[in-house]
Amino acid sequence: MDAALKALAEPRRREILRIVWSREVAASDIAAHFDVTRSAISQHLTVLKEADLVSERREGTRRYYRARTETMDELRAFLDDYWTTGLNRLRDAAERASGRSGSTSKPRAATSEHATVITEASQRKKKR
């Protein structure tokens, strides 16, 4: 998981993933999208491949790449859980701060509604 997160930290690698997301693309065609050397794109593809974010198929001297959506699904599940856990902690801290820490209710799952409320509150606080 760490290798995938590190690989995605680089903007060009994220763009490469967008290019190969829904179809297999030759390395030379991927390189044509960027104003860097083919060697640089090859290095980015190697990082993505080692992070299991893309698969490679060789046909003669050509190499074709495609996103490994299974790995992206796993990464998304990890990040969703990470975000939900963070929202739950934030909610618990807010409830403790408001004096409702004696509540015996079971922890609620974070929802997009919770995220919206937190985001709106954060934005209002910034405007002050």
Number of C-alpha atoms within 10 A of each C-alpha: 13 9 14 18 11 12 23 18 11 11 10 15 19 14 15 24 22 13 18 20 17 12 11 17 19 17 19 14 11 20 17 12 12 14 9 10 10 15 10 13 22 15 12 18 24 17 19 24 19 14 19 19 25 24 19 18 13 10 9 6 5 10 14 19 23 22 24 19 16 11 16 16 11 12 17 12 12 13 12 12 13 12 14 18 14 13 18 18 14 13 17 16 14 13 14 13 10 9 10 12 12 8 10 7 6 6 11 9 10 17 12 9 9 15 14 11 12 15 12 12 11 11 11 10 9 8 6 5
